[in-house]
Amino acid sequence: IPESNDDLHYLDDIKPFNLWQRLQKKLVDIVAIVGLFLIFIIVKPFVKRKIQEQSPGDIYFKQLRVGLNNKEFECIKFRSMHEHDSENDIRIAIKYDDRKFDFGDCMRKLRIDELPQVFNIINSEMSLIGPRAEWNKLTQEYEKQIPYYIQRHIVTPGITGWAQVMFIEGRDKDDTRQKLMYDLYYIKHWSLLLEFKVIYKTILVILNKKGI
């Protein structure tokens, strides 16, 4: 992994996934859709009840995110924070965030809030694995401030990814730059083995409850 922006020149030849790579990822996504949808159906009634008890309102949180080729789409998650002005409140979620309610915090640690994104996978807006789908407003800032940031959009974003499991933090521009290193590494060195490695590490992250 490069340690600074000056070391990123070797990524100039980074390319989108080829047809064979896309077919392999599609097979992984199909299996993921079946598994995630079953889990979603099972946990939704419980999640709905807990959200309504602790933070009445819509059980879903929807936000415009940036996906493949800089195309925006509506990302859907279980709501883990009290309802607020999400369009103008651009704070990045942190460990002790006063916007989170108790069950919402639990969902984030166990990644349960991500389950509705199975519908984004069904719509081909996301994959199981890839760079994080970032909020469009933050993406605009990052593209101005961080060299090569736009390169992460040459592949479909994922619910989980190499950057998410290798660098859990993400509180400022420096963290975002570091996570970009992992995203670009993933794109450049993609293999089915790396895909399975991300899945394995994601399970470890969930079991250790390291989400924020």
C-alpha positions in Angstrom: 0.0 0.0 0.0 1.5 3.4 -0.9 2.2 5.6 2.1 1.7 9.0 0.4 0.1 10.7 -2.6 3.6 10.9 -4.2 3.7 7.1 -4.3 0.4 6.8 -6.2 1.9 7.2 -9.7 2.1 3.5 -10.1 -1.7 3.5 -10.1 -1.9 5.5 -13.3 -2.6 2.3 -15.3 -5.5 1.2 -13.0 -8.4 -0.2 -15.1 -12.0 -1.3 -14.6 -12.6 -5.0 -14.1 -12.6 -7.1 -17.3 -15.5 -9.3 -18.4 -14.2 -12.4 -16.7 -13.7 -10.5 -13.4 -17.2 -9.0 -13.7 -18.7 -12.4 -14.3 -17.0 -13.9 -11.2 -18.2 -10.9 -9.1 -21.7 -11.3 -10.4 -21.8 -14.9 -9.3 -20.6 -13.8 -5.8 -23.4 -11.1 -5.8 -26.1 -13.7 -6.8 -25.1 -15.9 -3.9 -25.0 -12.8 -1.6 -28.5 -11.7 -2.7 -30.0 -15.0 -1.7 -28.3 -15.1 1.7 -28.8 -11.4 2.5 -32.4 -11.3 1.4 -33.3 -14.3 3.7 -31.6 -12.7 6.6 -33.4 -9.4 5.8 -36.8 -11.1 5.8 -36.1 -12.8 9.1 -34.8 -9.8 11.0 -36.9 -7.0 9.6 -39.9 -7.4 12.0 -37.6 -7.3 15.0 -35.6 -4.3 13.6 -38.8 -2.4 12.8 -40.1 -2.9 16.4 -36.9 -1.8 18.0 -36.5 1.3 15.9 -40.1 2.4 16.5 -39.6 1.8 20.3 -36.4 3.9 20.5 -36.7 6.4 17.7 -40.1 6.7 16.1 -40.1 7.4 12.4 -39.2 5.8 9.1 -37.3 2.5 9.6 -35.2 3.2 6.5 -32.5 5.8 5.9 -32.1 6.8 2.2 -29.3 8.9 0.8 -27.8 9.7 -2.5 -24.5 8.0 -3.0 -22.0 7.9 -5.8 -21.5 4.6 -7.7 -20.1 3.2 -10.8 -18.8 5.9 -13.3 -19.8 8.6 -10.8 -23.5 7.8 -11.3 -25.6 8.7 -8.3 -28.1 6.3 -6.8 -30.3 6.1 -3.6 -28.7 3.9 -1.1 -31.0 2.3 1.5 -30.2 1.2 5.0 -32.0 0.6 8.3 -32.1 3.9 10.1 -29.5 3.8 13.0 -29.7 7.5 14.0 -32.5 9.8 15.2 -34.2 11.5 12.3 -32.2 14.7 11.5 -31.4 17.0 8.6 -29.2 14.5 6.8 -28.9 16.7 3.7 -27.1 19.5 5.6 -25.6 17.6 8.6 -22.4 16.4 6.9 -20.7 15.1 10.1 -19.1 11.7 9.7 -20.5 9.1 12.1 -18.1 8.5 15.1 -18.0 6.0 17.9 -19.8 8.2 20.4 -22.2 10.0 18.2 -25.2 11.7 19.9 -27.3 11.1 16.8 -27.4 7.4 17.3 -29.9 5.6 19.5 -29.0 2.4 21.4 -30.4 -0.2 19.0 -29.1 1.8 16.1 -25.6 1.7 17.6 -26.0 -2.1 18.0 -27.1 -2.4 14.4 -24.0 -0.5 13.2 -21.6 -2.7 15.2 -23.2 -5.9 13.8 -23.7 -4.3 10.3 -27.4 -5.1 10.5 -28.2 -1.6 9.2 -26.6 -2.5 5.9 -29.0 -5.4 5.1 -31.5 -3.3 3.0 -28.7 -2.7 0.6 -29.5 -6.1 -0.8 -32.0 -4.2 -3.0 -29.2 -2.0 -4.3 -27.4 -5.2 -5.3 -30.5 -6.5 -7.0 -30.7 -3.2 -8.9 -27.0 -3.6 -9.9 -26.2 -0.3 -8.1 -23.9 -2.0 -5.7 -22.0 -5.3 -5.3 -21.4 -7.3 -2.1 -17.7 -6.2 -2.2 -16.2 -3.0 -3.5 -15.2 0.6 -2.5 -17.7 2.1 0.0 -20.5 4.0 -1.7 -19.9 7.5 -0.4 -22.4 10.4 0.1 -22.5 12.5 -3.0 -21.8 15.7 -1.1 -18.7 14.3 0.6 -17.5 12.8 -2.7 -17.5 16.2 -4.3 -15.2 17.5 -1.6 -13.0 14.5 -1.6 -12.5 14.6 -5.4 -11.2 18.2 -5.0 -8.9 17.5 -2.1 -7.6 13.9 -2.6 -5.7 12.9 -5.8 -7.0 9.8 -7.6 -10.2 9.7 -5.5 -12.3 9.6 -8.6 -10.5 6.4 -9.7 -12.5 4.4 -7.1 -15.6 5.0 -9.1 -14.4 2.8 -12.1 -15.9 -0.2 -10.3 -19.2 -0.8 -8.6 -19.3 0.1 -4.9 -19.9 -2.6 -2.2 -21.6 -3.2 1.1 -18.2 -4.3 2.4 -14.7 -3.9 0.9 -11.0 -4.2 1.4 -10.8 -0.7 2.8 -13.7 -1.2 5.2 -12.1 -4.3 6.7 -8.5 -3.2 6.7 -9.1 0.4 8.0 -12.1 0.7 10.2 -11.7 4.3 11.1 -12.9 7.0 8.7 -13.3 10.3 10.6 -11.3 12.8 8.6 -9.6 13.5 5.2 -6.5 11.7 6.2 -8.5 8.6 7.1 -10.3 8.9 3.8 -7.0 9.1 1.9 -5.7 6.0 3.7 -8.9 4.1 2.8 -8.4 5.2 -0.8 -5.1 3.4 -0.8 -6.9 0.1 0.1 -9.6 0.7 -2.5 -7.2 1.3 -5.3 -5.1 -1.8 -4.2 -8.3 -3.9 -4.3 -9.2 -2.7 -7.9 -5.7 -3.1 -9.2 -5.0 -6.5 -7.6 -8.5 -8.0 -7.7 -8.8 -11.8 -7.6 -11.5 -14.3 -6.4 -9.2 -15.1 -3.5 -9.1 -11.5 -2.5 -12.9 -11.4 -2.7 -13.2 -14.3 -0.3 -10.6 -12.8 1.9 -12.7 -9.7 2.3 -15.8 -11.8 3.2 -13.7 -13.6 5.8 -12.4 -10.4 7.3 -15.9 -8.9 7.3 -17.2 -11.8 9.4 -14.3 -11.1 11.8 -15.1 -7.4 12.0 -18.8 -8.2 12.7 -17.9 -10.8 15.4 -15.6 -8.3 17.1 -18.3 -5.6 16.8 -15.9 -3.0 15.4 -18.4 -1.0 13.4 -19.2 2.7 14.2 
